[in-house]
Amino acid sequence: MRPCAAVVLLLLACGPGGGDAERARAELLRLHGEHREAHLGKRADLIVGSFHDSVRFLSRGEVSAASREQNRARLQAYFDRSTFQAWDDIEPPVVRISPDGRMAYKIVRKRVKLTAPDSAGRPVAEDVVYAWVEIYEKPGDRWVLMAVASTDRPGS
């Protein structure tokens, strides 16, 4: 066997090939676009379809978990009371696929502008910059969101 051919075979055996990693990255970015569509279209079902049965959330010093149905109901209530003007990436998401192609993370930085009623029912404009990391596993043929760690700060 030629040395170059042996190197190529070794690289292919060590993890997902460039094509597999690119397909995985494309799928995670497709889900990212679907989540944007879900926010703007008020469709919680589009988001929770990729959730694990008990996805973990880390935010404001707390760790919580909820079932897919609890997350769907919570998100739908949020969508129903909110009108989004923007749910836009500030910079392109960073996606990293594990060498075996079974785990991944995505780092996102996003500006969200919306209007939602306050406790008195008056519409209040919000402008928030979020940064978060999503952790995915691929136990079969699809990516499943396992955990999200999120931070936020007021926008401009």
Buried (B, 14 or more C-beta within 10 A) or exposed (E): EEEEEEEEEEEEEEBBBEEEBEBBBEBBBEBBEBBBEBBBEBBBEBBBBBBBEEBBBBBEEEEEEBBBEEBBBEBBEBBEBBEBEEBEEEEEBEBEBBEEBBBBBBBBBBBBBBEBEEEEEEEEEBEEBBBBBBBBBBEEEEBBBBBBBBEBEEBE
